Amino acid sequence: MARVCYVCGKRPHTGNNVSHAHNKTKRRWLPNLQTVKIITSEGDRRRVRVCTTCIKGGRIVKAPPMRVADGVAEGVADG
C-alpha cells in the first residue's frame, strides 16, 4: 500500500541529511499515516490510510465498532 493520505494526498518528501562536515546523503520525510476504518460517502465501511492532520481536522468520519450478532461469541468454538 502506498504511503499516501486517502483524503489530502500527502506523500513522502525528499531531501538531504547534512553532516557537520557538510556531507549530504538522501533521506525521506514520511507523513504520519494511520490506518483507520471510515464510512465512505456511499455508506460503506472501508479501511484506509489517513494522515493525522486529516484525522484531527475532522475530514473523515470514523466507522463505529461492529456489533457481534446475537448468539455468536468471538473466539469460541462449538464443541
C-alpha positions, 0 to 999 in steps of 0.5 A, spaced: 500 500 500 502 506 498 504 511 503 499 516 501 493 520 505 486 517 502 483 524 503 489 530 502 494 526 498 500 527 502 506 523 500 513 522 502 518 528 501 525 528 499 531 531 501 538 531 504 541 529 511 547 534 512 553 532 516 557 537 520 562 536 515 557 538 510 556 531 507 549 530 504 546 523 503 538 522 501 533 521 506 525 521 506 520 525 510 514 520 511 507 523 513 504 520 519 499 515 516 494 511 520 490 506 518 483 507 520 476 504 518 471 510 515 464 510 512 465 512 505 460 517 502 456 511 499 455 508 506 460 503 506 465 501 511 472 501 508 479 501 511 484 506 509 490 510 510 489 517 513 494 522 515 493 525 522 492 532 520 486 529 516 484 525 522 484 531 527 481 536 522 475 532 522 475 530 514 473 523 515 468 520 519 470 514 523 466 507 522 463 505 529 465 498 532 461 492 529 456 489 533 457 481 534 450 478 532 446 475 537 448 468 539 455 468 536 461 469 541 468 471 538 473 466 539 469 460 541 468 454 538 462 449 538 464 443 541 
